Amino acid sequence: MKAPRPRPRRRPRAWVGVVSRSHVLRGVAGGFAQLCHGRCGPLMRMAVGDWLVYYSPRTDFPRGAPLRAFTALGRVVGESAYEVEMGRGFVPYRRDIAYVKGAREVPLRELASTLEFLTGRPSWGLLARRGHFEIGVRDLRRIAVAMGTAAARKTTALKTALPADAGRRSPSPRRAAPRAKWGTPSSRGDEGPAIRGAPAGR
């Protein structure tokens, strides 16, 4: 009997999460991603090995100073999303991310004319209001190069090995997320109102 052939590994994909800078920094410090007001769906859309780059329209949510910059870059390492008790009935979903250290903040205006998901769009407010959307690998590379040598080096070959702890779960108690469940009924991203209808590059 022939041994079953191993299933081909899916090539890593690239995603943008729209989150205020203060919330991005909390995620980077804790090694997790939390998107779209804690919804589960956007997190489960990604696979281990996919890349996540954060775009922050404001410094804080909902009334922080305008920022409009790419603020962090990381790779999905958690096998699944999980719930975290935040108090007052708020139980958002999170997923573990290995963030690239030393990535610098890059204003959108520096890259707007070169990014394929922006060129040809007089306004990308509707896209950003999703809170989470996929971009091409070439756009990921352009953003990574602008964020610095460490980020560029890690995205040079998207077939490179995952971090050593890829797929491992943190020892902290967490409840695994059901695949079909959404965290909240909201369809808006974390920072949608801050950039609604904002022309690319401003």
MDTraj code that builds the backbone (N, CA, C; nanometers):
import mdtraj as md
import numpy as np

residues = "MET LYS ALA PRO ARG PRO ARG PRO ARG ARG ARG PRO ARG ALA TRP VAL GLY VAL VAL SER ARG SER HIS VAL LEU ARG GLY VAL ALA GLY GLY PHE ALA GLN LEU CYS HIS GLY ARG CYS GLY PRO LEU MET ARG MET ALA VAL GLY ASP TRP LEU VAL TYR TYR SER PRO ARG THR ASP PHE PRO ARG GLY ALA PRO LEU ARG ALA PHE THR ALA LEU GLY ARG VAL VAL GLY GLU SER ALA TYR GLU VAL GLU MET GLY ARG GLY PHE VAL PRO TYR ARG ARG ASP ILE ALA TYR VAL LYS GLY ALA ARG GLU VAL PRO LEU ARG GLU LEU ALA SER THR LEU GLU PHE LEU THR GLY ARG PRO SER TRP GLY LEU LEU ALA ARG ARG GLY HIS PHE GLU ILE GLY VAL ARG ASP LEU ARG ARG ILE ALA VAL ALA MET GLY THR ALA ALA ALA ARG LYS THR THR ALA LEU LYS THR ALA LEU PRO ALA ASP ALA GLY ARG ARG SER PRO SER PRO ARG ARG ALA ALA PRO ARG ALA LYS TRP GLY THR PRO SER SER ARG GLY ASP GLU GLY PRO ALA ILE ARG GLY ALA PRO ALA GLY ARG".split()
xyz = np.array([
    [0.0854, -0.1202, 0.0000],
    [0.0000, 0.0000, 0.0000],
    [0.0885, 0.1244, 0.0000],
    [0.0554, 0.2173, -0.0869],
    [0.1331, 0.3401, -0.0955],
    [0.1004, 0.4319, 0.0209],
    [0.2040, 0.4972, 0.0687],
    [0.1826, 0.5941, 0.1760],
    [0.1090, 0.7155, 0.1194],
    [0.0175, 0.7742, 0.1969],
    [-0.0548, 0.8920, 0.1479],
    [0.0402, 1.0087, 0.1250],
    [0.0153, 1.0818, 0.0200],
    [0.0991, 1.1975, -0.0088],
    [0.0699, 1.3102, 0.0892],
    [0.1728, 1.3784, 0.1335],
    [0.1482, 1.4912, 0.2244],
    [0.0742, 1.6022, 0.1515],
    [-0.0157, 1.6665, 0.2218],
    [-0.0905, 1.7769, 0.1624],
    [0.0020, 1.8957, 0.1387],
    [-0.0072, 1.9589, 0.0226],
    [0.0785, 2.0748, -0.0043],
    [0.0495, 2.1880, 0.0928],
    [0.1535, 2.2535, 0.1366],
    [0.1383, 2.3620, 0.2327],
    [0.0959, 2.4898, 0.1608],
    [-0.0063, 2.5567, 0.2133],
    [-0.0535, 2.6789, 0.1515],
    [0.0497, 2.7901, 0.1662],
    [0.0692, 2.8649, 0.0589],
    [0.1636, 2.9756, 0.0659],
    [0.1113, 3.0820, 0.1602],
    [0.1976, 3.1416, 0.2412],
    [0.1538, 3.2459, 0.3343],
    [0.0885, 3.3620, 0.2608],
    [-0.0125, 3.4184, 0.3239],
    [-0.0826, 3.5339, 0.2694],
    [-0.0537, 3.6548, 0.3572],
    [-0.0908, 3.7724, 0.3088],
    [-0.0640, 3.8964, 0.3809],
    [-0.1950, 3.9693, 0.4080],
    [-0.2051, 4.0269, 0.5271],
    [-0.3275, 4.0935, 0.5709],
    [-0.2954, 4.2274, 0.6358],
    [-0.3921, 4.3172, 0.6318],
    [-0.3824, 4.4452, 0.7019],
    [-0.4891, 4.4490, 0.8100],
    [-0.4488, 4.4878, 0.9302],
    [-0.5428, 4.5106, 1.0389],
    [-0.5476, 4.6597, 1.0683],
    [-0.6667, 4.7161, 1.0783],
    [-0.6835, 4.8594, 1.1031],
    [-0.7121, 4.8798, 1.2515],
    [-0.6120, 4.9306, 1.3221],
    [-0.6178, 4.9397, 1.4686],
    [-0.5421, 5.0654, 1.5136],
    [-0.5907, 5.1329, 1.6155],
    [-0.5206, 5.2503, 1.6671],
    [-0.3828, 5.2112, 1.7205],
    [-0.2910, 5.3074, 1.7195],
    [-0.1537, 5.2768, 1.7612],
    [-0.1458, 5.2295, 1.9061],
    [-0.2224, 5.2885, 1.9948],
    [-0.2155, 5.2464, 2.1351],
    [-0.2578, 5.1003, 2.1504],
    [-0.3574, 5.0586, 2.0743],
    [-0.4001, 4.9193, 2.0811],
    [-0.2979, 4.8269, 2.0136],
    [-0.2350, 4.8760, 1.9077],
    [-0.1288, 4.7982, 1.8425],
    [-0.0154, 4.7717, 1.9410],
    [0.0245, 4.8745, 2.0139],
    [0.1359, 4.8595, 2.1076],
    [0.1034, 4.7585, 2.2174],
    [-0.0213, 4.7548, 2.2614],
    [-0.0609, 4.6549, 2.3616],
    [-0.0487, 4.5141, 2.3039],
    [-0.0900, 4.5001, 2.1786],
    [-0.0800, 4.3694, 2.1152],
    [0.0636, 4.3249, 2.0952],
    [0.1491, 4.4183, 2.0538],
    [0.2911, 4.3859, 2.0338],
    [0.3539, 4.3444, 2.1661],
    [0.3227, 4.4177, 2.2731],
    [0.3788, 4.3855, 2.4048],
    [0.3313, 4.2491, 2.4540],
    [0.2076, 4.2135, 2.4207],
    [0.1522, 4.0865, 2.4681],
    [0.1657, 3.9715, 2.3703],
    [0.2123, 4.0015, 2.2481],
    [0.2284, 3.8960, 2.1488],
    [0.0975, 3.8419, 2.0933],
    [-0.0012, 3.9302, 2.0763],
    [-0.1311, 3.8856, 2.0250],
    [-0.1888, 3.9898, 1.9292],
    [-0.2892, 3.9478, 1.8530],
    [-0.3672, 4.0376, 1.7685],
    [-0.5116, 4.0350, 1.8160],
    [-0.5743, 4.1522, 1.8137],
    [-0.7165, 4.1648, 1.8465],
    [-0.7744, 4.2613, 1.7443],
    [-0.8726, 4.2170, 1.6659],
    [-0.9220, 4.2942, 1.5522],
    [-1.0726, 4.3156, 1.5576],
    [-1.1160, 4.4259, 1.4969],
    [-1.2599, 4.4493, 1.4738],
    [-1.3425, 4.4354, 1.6010],
    [-1.3034, 4.5082, 1.7036],
    [-1.3753, 4.5060, 1.8311],
    [-1.3806, 4.3673, 1.8933],
    [-1.2763, 4.2871, 1.8704],
    [-1.2677, 4.1565, 1.9347],
    [-1.3383, 4.0449, 1.8628],
    [-1.3727, 4.0645, 1.7366],
    [-1.4421, 3.9586, 1.6621],
    [-1.3498, 3.8401, 1.6358],
    [-1.4114, 3.7235, 1.6243],
    [-1.3367, 3.6003, 1.5997],
    [-1.3075, 3.5798, 1.4508],
    [-1.4043, 3.6153, 1.3653],
    [-1.3941, 3.5871, 1.2229],
    [-1.2659, 3.6330, 1.1556],
    [-1.2257, 3.7600, 1.1707],
    [-1.1030, 3.8061, 1.1063],
    [-0.9795, 3.7279, 1.1497],
    [-0.9725, 3.6901, 1.2755],
    [-0.8572, 3.6149, 1.3248],
    [-0.8521, 3.4756, 1.2638],
    [-0.9670, 3.4104, 1.2509],
    [-0.9707, 3.2753, 1.1981],
    [-0.9556, 3.2718, 1.0464],
    [-0.9696, 3.3878, 0.9833],
    [-0.9484, 3.3950, 0.8391],
    [-0.8009, 3.3738, 0.8043],
    [-0.7136, 3.4032, 0.8982],
    [-0.5700, 3.3891, 0.8763],
    [-0.5241, 3.2491, 0.9160],
    [-0.4132, 3.2053, 0.8568],
    [-0.3546, 3.0749, 0.8876],
    [-0.2174, 3.0944, 0.9512],
    [-0.1709, 2.9931, 1.0215],
    [-0.0366, 2.9980, 1.0780],
    [0.0635, 3.0234, 0.9648],
    [0.1505, 3.1208, 0.9847],
    [0.2486, 3.1569, 0.8826],
    [0.2099, 3.2788, 0.8016],
    [0.0816, 3.3199, 0.8072],
    [0.0407, 3.4413, 0.7373],
    [0.1002, 3.5640, 0.8056],
    [0.1107, 3.6726, 0.7288],
    [0.1655, 3.7984, 0.7794],
    [0.0529, 3.8972, 0.8088],
    [0.0696, 3.9745, 0.9145],
    [-0.0262, 4.0777, 0.9529],
    [0.0488, 4.2093, 0.9715],
    [0.0091, 4.3104, 0.8963],
    [0.0669, 4.4440, 0.9123],
    [-0.0434, 4.5360, 0.9634],
    [-0.0101, 4.6190, 1.0599],
    [-0.1084, 4.7090, 1.1180],
    [-0.1022, 4.8464, 1.0535],
    [-0.2206, 4.8973, 1.0201],
    [-0.2359, 5.0370, 0.9782],
    [-0.3130, 5.1088, 1.0877],
    [-0.2578, 5.2215, 1.1355],
    [-0.3215, 5.2956, 1.2445],
    [-0.3635, 5.4339, 1.1961],
    [-0.4927, 5.4563, 1.1785],
    [-0.5386, 5.5890, 1.1361],
    [-0.5248, 5.6942, 1.2455],
    [-0.5287, 5.6504, 1.3713],
    [-0.5183, 5.7429, 1.4844],
    [-0.4257, 5.6863, 1.5920],
    [-0.3833, 5.7747, 1.6809],
    [-0.2975, 5.7309, 1.7909],
    [-0.3761, 5.6510, 1.8930],
    [-0.5039, 5.6831, 1.9093],
    [-0.5882, 5.6131, 2.0058],
    [-0.7302, 5.6083, 1.9508],
    [-0.8116, 5.5221, 2.0077],
    [-0.9503, 5.5081, 1.9639],
    [-1.0440, 5.5520, 2.0756],
    [-1.1449, 5.6341, 2.0461],
    [-1.1857, 5.6755, 1.9111],
    [-1.1428, 5.8160, 1.8719],
    [-1.0862, 5.8935, 1.9645],
    [-1.0603, 6.0346, 1.9354],
    [-0.9135, 6.0731, 1.9481],
    [-0.8245, 5.9829, 1.9153],
    [-0.6828, 6.0165, 1.9184],
    [-0.6440, 6.1072, 1.8036],
    [-0.5205, 6.1528, 1.8064],
    [-0.4706, 6.2397, 1.6997],
    [-0.4561, 6.1605, 1.5699],
    [-0.4829, 6.2211, 1.4547],
    [-0.4640, 6.1523, 1.3269],
    [-0.3204, 6.1046, 1.3107],
    [-0.3035, 5.9833, 1.2615],
    [-0.1694, 5.9269, 1.2446],
    [-0.1487, 5.8765, 1.1021],
    [-0.2337, 5.7865, 1.0550],
    [-0.2297, 5.7312, 0.9191],
    [-0.0909, 5.6742, 0.8870],
    [-0.0564, 5.5691, 0.9590],
    [0.0763, 5.5078, 0.9415],
    [0.0686, 5.3573, 0.9636],
    [0.1634, 5.2860, 0.9044],
    [0.1815, 5.1435, 0.9324],
    [0.2658, 5.1348, 1.0589],
    [0.2176, 5.0602, 1.1572],
    [0.2777, 5.0677, 1.2900],
    [0.3405, 4.9389, 1.3420],
    [0.3098, 4.8244, 1.2838],
    [0.3691, 4.6986, 1.3312],
    [0.3520, 4.5913, 1.2247],
    [0.4366, 4.4898, 1.2344],
    [0.4343, 4.3780, 1.1399],
    [0.4648, 4.2495, 1.2148],
    [0.3861, 4.1462, 1.1893],
    [0.4096, 4.0195, 1.2580],
    [0.3571, 3.9028, 1.1787],
    [0.3808, 3.7831, 1.2323],
    [0.3414, 3.6602, 1.1658],
    [0.2554, 3.5757, 1.2593],
    [0.1506, 3.5179, 1.2060],
    [0.0588, 3.4377, 1.2865],
    [0.1282, 3.3095, 1.3317],
    [0.1274, 3.2849, 1.4626],
    [0.1873, 3.1630, 1.5168],
    [0.0877, 3.0799, 1.5971],
    [-0.0211, 3.1416, 1.6417],
    [-0.1217, 3.0674, 1.7185],
    [-0.2101, 2.9840, 1.6283],
    [-0.2352, 2.8594, 1.6661],
    [-0.3166, 2.7696, 1.5851],
    [-0.4621, 2.8139, 1.5778],
    [-0.5100, 2.8827, 1.6808],
    [-0.6507, 2.9200, 1.6839],
    [-0.6686, 3.0483, 1.7636],
    [-0.7872, 3.1064, 1.7512],
    [-0.8212, 3.2232, 1.8326],
    [-0.8677, 3.1764, 1.9704],
    [-0.8663, 3.2661, 2.0659],
    [-0.9102, 3.2327, 2.2012],
    [-0.9742, 3.3559, 2.2642],
    [-1.0576, 3.3332, 2.3627],
    [-1.1266, 3.4408, 2.4318],
    [-1.0479, 3.4864, 2.5543],
    [-1.0621, 3.6161, 2.5850],
    [-0.9963, 3.6736, 2.7029],
    [-1.0978, 3.7584, 2.7785],
    [-1.1122, 3.7332, 2.9080],
    [-1.2024, 3.8111, 2.9912],
    [-1.1405, 3.9478, 3.0195],
    [-1.2106, 4.0545, 2.9769],
    [-1.1605, 4.1897, 2.9978],
    [-1.2406, 4.2665, 3.1024],
    [-1.3461, 4.2064, 3.1524],
    [-1.4300, 4.2727, 3.2515],
    [-1.5486, 4.3433, 3.1892],
    [-1.6511, 4.3667, 3.2695],
    [-1.7732, 4.4356, 3.2283],
    [-1.8388, 4.3679, 3.1077],
    [-1.8265, 4.2380, 3.1018],
    [-1.8919, 4.1630, 2.9974],
    [-1.8228, 4.1623, 2.8628],
    [-1.7058, 4.2258, 2.8522],
    [-1.6328, 4.2296, 2.7259],
    [-1.5362, 4.1119, 2.7198],
    [-1.5596, 4.0214, 2.6243],
    [-1.4771, 3.9016, 2.6090],
    [-1.4287, 3.8943, 2.4635],
    [-1.3217, 3.9656, 2.4298],
    [-1.2739, 3.9662, 2.2910],
    [-1.1951, 3.8400, 2.2567],
    [-1.1819, 3.8163, 2.1272],
    [-1.0985, 3.7077, 2.0771],
    [-0.9612, 3.7622, 2.0419],
    [-0.8589, 3.6799, 2.0643],
    [-0.7217, 3.7162, 2.0303],
    [-0.6551, 3.5975, 1.9614],
    [-0.5425, 3.6272, 1.8962],
    [-0.4637, 3.5201, 1.8357],
    [-0.3157, 3.5555, 1.8493],
    [-0.2331, 3.4563, 1.8763],
    [-0.0913, 3.4807, 1.9018],
    [-0.0169, 3.5176, 1.7730],
    [0.0665, 3.6220, 1.7851],
    [0.1429, 3.6763, 1.6727],
    [0.2887, 3.6934, 1.7149],
    [0.3816, 3.6561, 1.6272],
    [0.5245, 3.6813, 1.6505],
    [0.5592, 3.8097, 1.5758],
    [0.5762, 3.9173, 1.6500],
    [0.6009, 4.0481, 1.5878],
    [0.7488, 4.0674, 1.5544],
    [0.7726, 4.1390, 1.4454],
    [0.9089, 4.1719, 1.4044],
    [0.9604, 4.2848, 1.4931],
    [1.0718, 4.2611, 1.5577],
    [1.1301, 4.3623, 1.6459],
    [1.2032, 4.4692, 1.5635],
    [1.1932, 4.5915, 1.6097],
    [1.2673, 4.6997, 1.5454],
    [1.2037, 4.7574, 1.4212],
    [1.0807, 4.7166, 1.3888],
    [1.0134, 4.7736, 1.2716],
    [0.9740, 4.9172, 1.3011],
    [1.0097, 5.0072, 1.2109],
    [0.9805, 5.1487, 1.2345],
    [0.8428, 5.1844, 1.1799],
    [0.7866, 5.2887, 1.2364],
    [0.6569, 5.3389, 1.1922],
    [0.6724, 5.4093, 1.0573],
    [0.5822, 5.3796, 0.9634],
    [0.5931, 5.4360, 0.8288],
    [0.4635, 5.5085, 0.7919],
    [0.4693, 5.6399, 0.7685],
    [0.3495, 5.7133, 0.7257],
    [0.2953, 5.6593, 0.5941],
    [0.1654, 5.6515, 0.5837],
    [0.1027, 5.6007, 0.4622],
    [0.1427, 5.6816, 0.3398],
    [0.1575, 5.8124, 0.3566],
    [0.1881, 5.8989, 0.2419],
    [0.3199, 5.8624, 0.1749],
    [0.4123, 5.7996, 0.2482],
    [0.5403, 5.7621, 0.1894],
    [0.5273, 5.6458, 0.0905],
    [0.4202, 5.5674, 0.1034],
    [0.4060, 5.4472, 0.0219],
    [0.2801, 5.4458, -0.0646],
    [0.1913, 5.5413, -0.0435],
    [0.0592, 5.5353, -0.1065],
    [0.0661, 5.5208, -0.2582],
    [0.1609, 5.5849, -0.3221],
    [0.1680, 5.5817, -0.4689],
    [0.2245, 5.4502, -0.5215],
    [0.2784, 5.3652, -0.4328],
    [0.3408, 5.2395, -0.4771],
    [0.2623, 5.1158, -0.4379],
    [0.1644, 5.1282, -0.3513],
    [0.0904, 5.0126, -0.3021],
    [-0.0259, 4.9794, -0.3954],
    [-0.0296, 4.8552, -0.4404],
    [-0.1293, 4.8134, -0.5382],
    [-0.2717, 4.8183, -0.4829],
    [-0.2883, 4.7983, -0.3525],
    [-0.4243, 4.8004, -0.2988],
    [-0.4772, 4.9432, -0.2809],
    [-0.3909, 5.0418, -0.3060],
    [-0.4321, 5.1821, -0.2969],
    [-0.4372, 5.2523, -0.4321],
    [-0.3466, 5.2188, -0.5221],
    [-0.3399, 5.2884, -0.6498],
    [-0.4696, 5.2698, -0.7276],
    [-0.5162, 5.3791, -0.7852],
    [-0.6409, 5.3741, -0.8592],
    [-0.7635, 5.3950, -0.7729],
    [-0.7450, 5.4120, -0.6408],
    [-0.8585, 5.4360, -0.5513],
    [-0.8593, 5.5828, -0.5084],
    [-0.9596, 5.6613, -0.5486],
    [-0.9663, 5.8000, -0.5024],
    [-0.9878, 5.8065, -0.3511],
    [-1.0506, 5.7045, -0.2968],
    [-1.0713, 5.6948, -0.1522],
    [-1.0749, 5.5471, -0.1151],
    [-1.0093, 5.5124, -0.0065],
    [-1.0098, 5.3717, 0.0355],
    [-1.0761, 5.3563, 0.1721],
    [-1.1616, 5.4521, 0.2056],
    [-1.2296, 5.4469, 0.3342],
    [-1.3126, 5.3217, 0.3544],
    [-1.3852, 5.2794, 0.2496],
    [-1.4695, 5.1599, 0.2627],
    [-1.3861, 5.0347, 0.2875],
    [-1.2706, 5.0267, 0.2199],
    [-1.1826, 4.9118, 0.2413],
    [-1.1290, 4.9110, 0.3837],
    [-1.0838, 5.0268, 0.4309],
    [-1.0268, 5.0347, 0.5652],
    [-1.1315, 5.0095, 0.6728],
    [-1.2554, 5.0456, 0.6441],
    [-1.3597, 5.0267, 0.7450],
    [-1.3910, 4.8803, 0.7715],
    [-1.3439, 4.7919, 0.6863],
    [-1.3609, 4.6491, 0.7149],
    [-1.2829, 4.6090, 0.8398],
    [-1.1752, 4.6825, 0.8669],
    [-1.0936, 4.6511, 0.9836],
    [-0.9891, 4.5440, 0.9604],
    [-1.0073, 4.4646, 0.8541],
    [-0.9147, 4.3540, 0.8244],
    [-0.9362, 4.3128, 0.6801],
    [-0.8293, 4.3176, 0.5997],
    [-0.8433, 4.2811, 0.4594],
    [-0.7099, 4.2283, 0.4066],
    [-0.7177, 4.1525, 0.2978],
    [-0.5985, 4.0894, 0.2411],
    [-0.5310, 4.1810, 0.1402],
    [-0.3972, 4.1764, 0.1353],
    [-0.3198, 4.2495, 0.0364],
    [-0.2250, 4.1517, -0.0331],
    [-0.1646, 4.1954, -0.1431],
    [-0.0721, 4.1109, -0.2157],
    [0.0641, 4.1028, -0.1489],
    [0.1371, 3.9994, -0.1822],
    [0.2704, 3.9797, -0.1248],
    [0.3642, 4.0937, -0.1631],
    [0.3511, 4.1467, -0.2852],
    [0.4378, 4.2570, -0.3260],
    [0.4152, 4.3808, -0.2407],
    [0.2897, 4.4075, -0.2048],
    [0.2622, 4.5199, -0.1156],
    [0.3198, 4.4948, 0.0232],
    [0.3098, 4.3710, 0.0698],
    [0.3703, 4.3368, 0.1991],
    [0.5195, 4.3657, 0.1976],
    [0.5877, 4.3275, 0.0908],
    [0.7320, 4.3498, 0.0812],
    [0.7651, 4.4985, 0.0798],
    [0.6866, 4.5777, 0.0082],
    [0.7118, 4.7215, 0.0039],
    [0.6993, 4.7839, 0.1429],
    [0.5956, 4.7422, 0.2149],
    [0.5763, 4.7940, 0.3509],
    [0.6888, 4.7478, 0.4419],
    [0.7267, 4.6207, 0.4310],
    [0.8319, 4.5654, 0.5168],
    [0.9658, 4.6351, 0.4923],
    [0.9992, 4.6599, 0.3669],
    [1.1252, 4.7284, 0.3352],
    [1.1248, 4.8680, 0.3963],
    [1.0119, 4.9383, 0.3866],
    [1.0035, 5.0727, 0.4437],
    [1.0131, 5.0705, 0.5955],
    [0.9704, 4.9604, 0.6580],
    [0.9726, 4.9512, 0.8041],
    [1.1110, 4.9177, 0.8589],
    [1.2048, 4.8823, 0.7705],
    [1.3414, 4.8600, 0.8164],
    [1.3989, 4.7265, 0.7755],
    [1.5290, 4.7120, 0.7982],
    [1.6003, 4.5937, 0.7509],
    [1.5517, 4.4648, 0.8154],
    [1.5160, 4.4692, 0.9442],
    [1.4708, 4.3473, 1.0119],
    [1.3420, 4.2965, 0.9499],
    [1.2482, 4.3877, 0.9255],
    [1.1211, 4.3478, 0.8660],
    [1.1411, 4.3000, 0.7231],
    [1.2250, 4.3686, 0.6480],
    [1.2487, 4.3304, 0.5086],
    [1.3142, 4.1939, 0.5000],
    [1.4096, 4.1678, 0.5894],
    [1.4795, 4.0400, 0.5876],
    [1.3846, 3.9241, 0.6162],
    [1.2917, 3.9436, 0.7080],
    [1.2011, 3.8361, 0.7448],
    [1.0966, 3.8074, 0.6370],
    [1.0704, 3.9032, 0.5493],
    [0.9701, 3.8812, 0.4450],
    [1.0324, 3.8584, 0.3084],
    [1.1639, 3.8464, 0.3005],
    [1.2301, 3.8272, 0.1715],
    [1.1812, 3.7007, 0.1037],
    [1.1765, 3.5909, 0.1782],
    [1.1281, 3.4638, 0.1236],
    [1.0118, 3.4170, 0.2095],
    [0.8909, 3.4218, 0.1553],
    [0.7739, 3.3886, 0.2349],
    [0.7606, 3.2400, 0.2630],
    [0.8506, 3.1592, 0.2058],
    [0.8466, 3.0153, 0.2330],
    [0.9444, 2.9767, 0.3431],
    [1.0048, 3.0743, 0.4075],
    [1.1003, 3.0450, 0.5140],
    [1.0301, 2.9779, 0.6309],
    [1.1090, 2.9142, 0.7161],
    [1.0528, 2.8422, 0.8297],
    [0.9830, 2.9375, 0.9246],
    [0.8810, 2.8879, 0.9926],
    [0.8116, 2.9675, 1.0916],
    [0.8990, 2.9848, 1.2151],
    [0.8655, 3.0832, 1.3005],
    [0.9370, 3.0962, 1.4270],
    [0.9316, 2.9657, 1.5053],
    [1.0280, 2.9452, 1.5926],
    [1.0399, 2.8183, 1.6651],
    [0.9158, 2.7851, 1.7457],
    [0.8429, 2.8900, 1.7913],
    [0.7263, 2.8639, 1.8756],
    [0.5967, 2.8678, 1.7958],
    [0.6043, 2.8565, 1.6643],
    [0.4838, 2.8637, 1.5812],
    [0.3847, 2.7564, 1.6220],
    [0.2612, 2.7998, 1.6442],
    [0.1544, 2.7057, 1.6753],
    [0.1457, 2.6669, 1.8210],
    [0.2418, 2.7078, 1.9032],
    [0.2354, 2.6727, 2.0442],
    [0.1418, 2.7672, 2.1163],
    [0.0744, 2.7167, 2.2133],
    [-0.0183, 2.7967, 2.2903],
    [0.0476, 2.8470, 2.4165],
    [0.0085, 2.9659, 2.4593],
    [0.0588, 3.0209, 2.5835],
    [0.0038, 2.9397, 2.6996],
    [0.0804, 2.9277, 2.8079],
    [0.0312, 2.8512, 2.9223],
    [-0.0821, 2.9192, 2.9975],
    [-0.1118, 3.0461, 2.9655],
    [-0.2182, 3.1141, 3.0366],
    [-0.3529, 3.0522, 3.0001],
    [-0.4496, 3.0494, 3.0953],
    [-0.5797, 2.9867, 3.0679],
    [-0.6592, 3.0660, 2.9660],
    [-0.7007, 3.0022, 2.8579],
    [-0.7780, 3.0670, 2.7540],
    [-0.8804, 2.9687, 2.7018],
    [-0.9931, 3.0200, 2.6586],
    [-1.0958, 2.9354, 2.6011],
    [-1.0839, 2.9363, 2.4497],
    [-1.0735, 2.8198, 2.3897],
    [-1.0599, 2.8114, 2.2444],
    [-1.1853, 2.8650, 2.1773],
    [-1.1661, 2.9286, 2.0605],
    [-1.2776, 2.9891, 1.9895],
    [-1.3410, 2.8910, 1.8926],
    [-1.4726, 2.8835, 1.8880],
    [-1.5380, 2.8010, 1.7866],
    [-1.5207, 2.8648, 1.6505],
    [-1.4991, 2.7861, 1.5478],
    [-1.4693, 2.8384, 1.4161],
    [-1.5821, 2.9227, 1.3582],
    [-1.7053, 2.8863, 1.3835],
    [-1.8154, 2.9533, 1.3160],
    [-1.8693, 3.0729, 1.3927],
    [-1.8164, 3.0989, 1.5128],
    [-1.8728, 3.2035, 1.5966],
    [-1.8020, 3.3355, 1.5751],
    [-1.8776, 3.4435, 1.5757],
    [-1.8209, 3.5785, 1.5641],
    [-1.8240, 3.6442, 1.7006],
    [-1.7257, 3.7259, 1.7255],
    [-1.7177, 3.7887, 1.8567],
    [-1.8305, 3.8855, 1.8821],
    [-1.8646, 3.9723, 1.7846],
    [-1.9746, 4.0660, 1.7982],
    [-2.0435, 4.0765, 1.6641],
    [-2.1654, 4.1258, 1.6610],
    [-2.2353, 4.1397, 1.5334],
    [-2.1872, 4.2564, 1.4507],
    [-2.1000, 4.3414, 1.5058],
    [-2.0542, 4.4582, 1.4315],
    [-1.9740, 4.4192, 1.3093],
    [-1.9972, 4.4871, 1.1987],
    [-1.9223, 4.4603, 1.0756],
    [-1.8176, 4.5671, 1.0509],
    [-1.8014, 4.6578, 1.1448],
    [-1.7062, 4.7655, 1.1263],
    [-1.5715, 4.7333, 1.1896],
    [-1.4697, 4.7948, 1.1345],
    [-1.3360, 4.7777, 1.1903],
    [-1.3180, 4.8625, 1.3139],
    [-1.2093, 4.8425, 1.3823],
    [-1.1817, 4.9117, 1.5078],
    [-1.1744, 5.0622, 1.4885],
    [-1.1236, 5.1069, 1.3738],
    [-1.0992, 5.2481, 1.3541],
    [-1.1728, 5.3067, 1.2350],
    [-1.2764, 5.2400, 1.1870],
    [-1.3424, 5.2846, 1.0663],
    [-1.3810, 5.4313, 1.0622],
    [-1.4531, 5.4821, 1.1629],
    [-1.4985, 5.6203, 1.1564],
    [-1.3863, 5.7219, 1.1428],
    [-1.2650, 5.6897, 1.1918],
    [-1.1554, 5.7856, 1.1886],
    [-1.1035, 5.8100, 1.0490],
    [-1.1243, 5.7164, 0.9569],
    [-1.0674, 5.7323, 0.8235],
    [-1.1721, 5.7175, 0.7155],
    [-1.2970, 5.7327, 0.7510],
    [-1.4030, 5.7135, 0.6531],
    [-1.3857, 5.8123, 0.5380],
    [-1.3686, 5.7610, 0.4203],
    [-1.3585, 5.8449, 0.3028],
    [-1.2279, 5.9205, 0.2912],
    [-1.1279, 5.8885, 0.3734],
    [-1.0019, 5.9615, 0.3699],
    [-0.9234, 5.9230, 0.2447],
    [-0.8866, 6.0203, 0.1612],
    [-0.8083, 5.9883, 0.0397],
    [-0.6761, 5.9279, 0.0761],
    [-0.6303, 5.8325, -0.0041],
    [-0.5028, 5.7683, 0.0213],
    [-0.3908, 5.8687, 0.0171],
    [-0.2984, 5.8548, 0.1108],
    [-0.1784, 5.9368, 0.1104],
    [-0.1872, 6.0600, 0.1947],
    [-0.3047, 6.0919, 0.2506],
    [-0.3120, 6.2107, 0.3350],
    [-0.2799, 6.1800, 0.4783],
])
top = md.Topology()
chain = top.add_chain()
for i, resn in enumerate(residues, 1):
    res = top.add_residue(resn, chain, resSeq=i)
    for name in ("N", "CA", "C"):
        top.add_atom(name, md.element.get_by_symbol(name[0]), res)
traj = md.Trajectory(xyz[None], top)
